[in-house]
Amino acid sequence: PWAPASRDALLFDGALLELSCGGCTFRQASMFVLDRLNESVLIHTEFFDAEGRIRAVRADGYGVQFFDAVDEAVISRIVEQYGFKVSESFLAKRN
């Protein structure tokens, strides 16, 4: 889930579709993706909290750039617990 960084902001449930130390793709649990480009957000998961800024708005979700990197050990724990196929990653599709 994520929320705009303001303490008075609404929370939105959703899913992380892609994740790296520097950012993520987040899909809100809604049929609509609104233009929230450049909004500050807080990504909150059971593994980490990361503040960032929406840098891309696409049909599949929001591209978020984190202000501070998420530790690689945290990313490794998420991959270990939930699995990951490199062939399905953005990086693999792009190369």
ChimeraX commands (.cxc) that place a marker at each C-alpha (Angstrom):
marker #1 position 0.00,0.00,0.00 radius 0.5
marker #1 position 1.03,3.60,-0.48 radius 0.5
marker #1 position -0.11,7.03,0.49 radius 0.5
marker #1 position 0.81,10.58,-0.36 radius 0.5
marker #1 position 3.52,11.64,2.11 radius 0.5
marker #1 position 1.22,14.06,3.97 radius 0.5
marker #1 position 0.03,12.73,7.33 radius 0.5
marker #1 position -3.57,13.76,6.47 radius 0.5
marker #1 position -3.55,11.88,3.16 radius 0.5
marker #1 position -5.65,8.90,2.20 radius 0.5
marker #1 position -4.15,5.42,2.08 radius 0.5
marker #1 position -4.41,3.24,-1.02 radius 0.5
marker #1 position -4.10,-0.52,-1.14 radius 0.5
marker #1 position -2.35,-2.17,-4.03 radius 0.5
marker #1 position 0.54,-4.33,-5.13 radius 0.5
marker #1 position 4.20,-3.92,-5.90 radius 0.5
marker #1 position 4.72,-5.20,-9.44 radius 0.5
marker #1 position 8.45,-4.48,-9.64 radius 0.5
marker #1 position 10.95,-3.63,-6.93 radius 0.5
marker #1 position 14.57,-2.55,-6.79 radius 0.5
marker #1 position 16.73,-0.76,-4.25 radius 0.5
marker #1 position 15.97,2.55,-5.96 radius 0.5
marker #1 position 12.27,2.30,-6.70 radius 0.5
marker #1 position 9.21,0.27,-7.57 radius 0.5
marker #1 position 6.17,-0.03,-9.77 radius 0.5
marker #1 position 3.01,0.15,-7.71 radius 0.5
marker #1 position -0.46,-0.77,-8.95 radius 0.5
marker #1 position -3.30,0.73,-6.93 radius 0.5
marker #1 position -6.18,-1.65,-6.20 radius 0.5
marker #1 position -8.47,0.32,-8.51 radius 0.5
marker #1 position -9.58,0.11,-12.11 radius 0.5
marker #1 position -8.22,3.61,-12.74 radius 0.5
marker #1 position -4.70,5.02,-12.71 radius 0.5
marker #1 position -4.87,8.76,-12.05 radius 0.5
marker #1 position -2.25,11.27,-13.13 radius 0.5
marker #1 position -0.28,11.65,-9.89 radius 0.5
marker #1 position 3.04,12.52,-11.55 radius 0.5
marker #1 position 5.60,14.10,-9.17 radius 0.5
marker #1 position 3.51,13.47,-6.03 radius 0.5
marker #1 position 5.46,12.43,-2.94 radius 0.5
marker #1 position 4.39,9.05,-1.59 radius 0.5
marker #1 position 5.15,6.59,1.18 radius 0.5
marker #1 position 5.40,2.92,0.22 radius 0.5
marker #1 position 4.57,0.79,3.28 radius 0.5
marker #1 position 5.07,-2.99,3.25 radius 0.5
marker #1 position 5.65,-5.63,5.89 radius 0.5
marker #1 position 9.37,-5.47,5.00 radius 0.5
marker #1 position 10.10,-1.75,4.62 radius 0.5
marker #1 position 8.78,1.81,4.47 radius 0.5
marker #1 position 10.18,4.08,1.77 radius 0.5
marker #1 position 9.34,7.62,0.83 radius 0.5
marker #1 position 9.62,8.58,-2.80 radius 0.5
marker #1 position 8.18,10.46,-5.73 radius 0.5
marker #1 position 6.01,9.24,-8.59 radius 0.5
marker #1 position 8.16,9.62,-11.69 radius 0.5
marker #1 position 5.99,7.72,-14.19 radius 0.5
marker #1 position 2.28,7.10,-14.65 radius 0.5
marker #1 position 1.52,4.13,-16.89 radius 0.5
marker #1 position -1.47,1.91,-17.53 radius 0.5
marker #1 position 0.10,-0.81,-15.34 radius 0.5
marker #1 position 0.74,1.52,-12.37 radius 0.5
marker #1 position 2.97,4.20,-10.92 radius 0.5
marker #1 position 6.76,4.25,-11.24 radius 0.5
marker #1 position 8.11,5.43,-7.88 radius 0.5
marker #1 position 11.67,6.60,-7.27 radius 0.5
marker #1 position 12.71,6.20,-3.62 radius 0.5
marker #1 position 14.40,9.12,-1.85 radius 0.5
marker #1 position 16.69,6.65,-0.03 radius 0.5
marker #1 position 17.68,3.21,-1.29 radius 0.5
marker #1 position 16.09,0.10,0.16 radius 0.5
marker #1 position 18.75,-2.25,1.50 radius 0.5
marker #1 position 19.63,-5.16,-0.82 radius 0.5
marker #1 position 19.14,-7.60,2.07 radius 0.5
marker #1 position 15.50,-6.49,2.31 radius 0.5
marker #1 position 15.00,-7.04,-1.44 radius 0.5
marker #1 position 16.60,-10.49,-1.10 radius 0.5
marker #1 position 14.21,-11.41,1.75 radius 0.5
marker #1 position 11.21,-10.39,-0.35 radius 0.5
marker #1 position 12.44,-12.46,-3.32 radius 0.5
marker #1 position 13.14,-15.41,-1.02 radius 0.5
marker #1 position 9.67,-15.29,0.51 radius 0.5
marker #1 position 7.59,-14.52,-2.59 radius 0.5
marker #1 position 9.77,-15.87,-5.41 radius 0.5
marker #1 position 10.80,-14.13,-8.58 radius 0.5
marker #1 position 11.33,-15.06,-12.21 radius 0.5
marker #1 position 14.02,-12.98,-13.88 radius 0.5
marker #1 position 12.37,-13.62,-17.26 radius 0.5
marker #1 position 9.30,-11.71,-16.07 radius 0.5
marker #1 position 11.22,-8.69,-14.78 radius 0.5
marker #1 position 11.27,-5.30,-16.46 radius 0.5
marker #1 position 15.04,-5.53,-16.74 radius 0.5
marker #1 position 14.92,-8.86,-18.56 radius 0.5
marker #1 position 12.23,-7.64,-20.99 radius 0.5
marker #1 position 14.14,-4.48,-21.73 radius 0.5
marker #1 position 17.51,-6.13,-22.50 radius 0.5
marker link #1:1,2 radius 0.2
marker link #1:2,3 radius 0.2
marker link #1:3,4 radius 0.2
marker link #1:4,5 radius 0.2
marker link #1:5,6 radius 0.2
marker link #1:6,7 radius 0.2
marker link #1:7,8 radius 0.2
marker link #1:8,9 radius 0.2
marker link #1:9,10 radius 0.2
marker link #1:10,11 radius 0.2
marker link #1:11,12 radius 0.2
marker link #1:12,13 radius 0.2
marker link #1:13,14 radius 0.2
marker link #1:14,15 radius 0.2
marker link #1:15,16 radius 0.2
marker link #1:16,17 radius 0.2
marker link #1:17,18 radius 0.2
marker link #1:18,19 radius 0.2
marker link #1:19,20 radius 0.2
marker link #1:20,21 radius 0.2
marker link #1:21,22 radius 0.2
marker link #1:22,23 radius 0.2
marker link #1:23,24 radius 0.2
marker link #1:24,25 radius 0.2
marker link #1:25,26 radius 0.2
marker link #1:26,27 radius 0.2
marker link #1:27,28 radius 0.2
marker link #1:28,29 radius 0.2
marker link #1:29,30 radius 0.2
marker link #1:30,31 radius 0.2
marker link #1:31,32 radius 0.2
marker link #1:32,33 radius 0.2
marker link #1:33,34 radius 0.2
marker link #1:34,35 radius 0.2
marker link #1:35,36 radius 0.2
marker link #1:36,37 radius 0.2
marker link #1:37,38 radius 0.2
marker link #1:38,39 radius 0.2
marker link #1:39,40 radius 0.2
marker link #1:40,41 radius 0.2
marker link #1:41,42 radius 0.2
marker link #1:42,43 radius 0.2
marker link #1:43,44 radius 0.2
marker link #1:44,45 radius 0.2
marker link #1:45,46 radius 0.2
marker link #1:46,47 radius 0.2
marker link #1:47,48 radius 0.2
marker link #1:48,49 radius 0.2
marker link #1:49,50 radius 0.2
marker link #1:50,51 radius 0.2
marker link #1:51,52 radius 0.2
marker link #1:52,53 radius 0.2
marker link #1:53,54 radius 0.2
marker link #1:54,55 radius 0.2
marker link #1:55,56 radius 0.2
marker link #1:56,57 radius 0.2
marker link #1:57,58 radius 0.2
marker link #1:58,59 radius 0.2
marker link #1:59,60 radius 0.2
marker link #1:60,61 radius 0.2
marker link #1:61,62 radius 0.2
marker link #1:62,63 radius 0.2
marker link #1:63,64 radius 0.2
marker link #1:64,65 radius 0.2
marker link #1:65,66 radius 0.2
marker link #1:66,67 radius 0.2
marker link #1:67,68 radius 0.2
marker link #1:68,69 radius 0.2
marker link #1:69,70 radius 0.2
marker link #1:70,71 radius 0.2
marker link #1:71,72 radius 0.2
marker link #1:72,73 radius 0.2
marker link #1:73,74 radius 0.2
marker link #1:74,75 radius 0.2
marker link #1:75,76 radius 0.2
marker link #1:76,77 radius 0.2
marker link #1:77,78 radius 0.2
marker link #1:78,79 radius 0.2
marker link #1:79,80 radius 0.2
marker link #1:80,81 radius 0.2
marker link #1:81,82 radius 0.2
marker link #1:82,83 radius 0.2
marker link #1:83,84 radius 0.2
marker link #1:84,85 radius 0.2
marker link #1:85,86 radius 0.2
marker link #1:86,87 radius 0.2
marker link #1:87,88 radius 0.2
marker link #1:88,89 radius 0.2
marker link #1:89,90 radius 0.2
marker link #1:90,91 radius 0.2
marker link #1:91,92 radius 0.2
marker link #1:92,93 radius 0.2
marker link #1:93,94 radius 0.2
marker link #1:94,95 radius 0.2
view
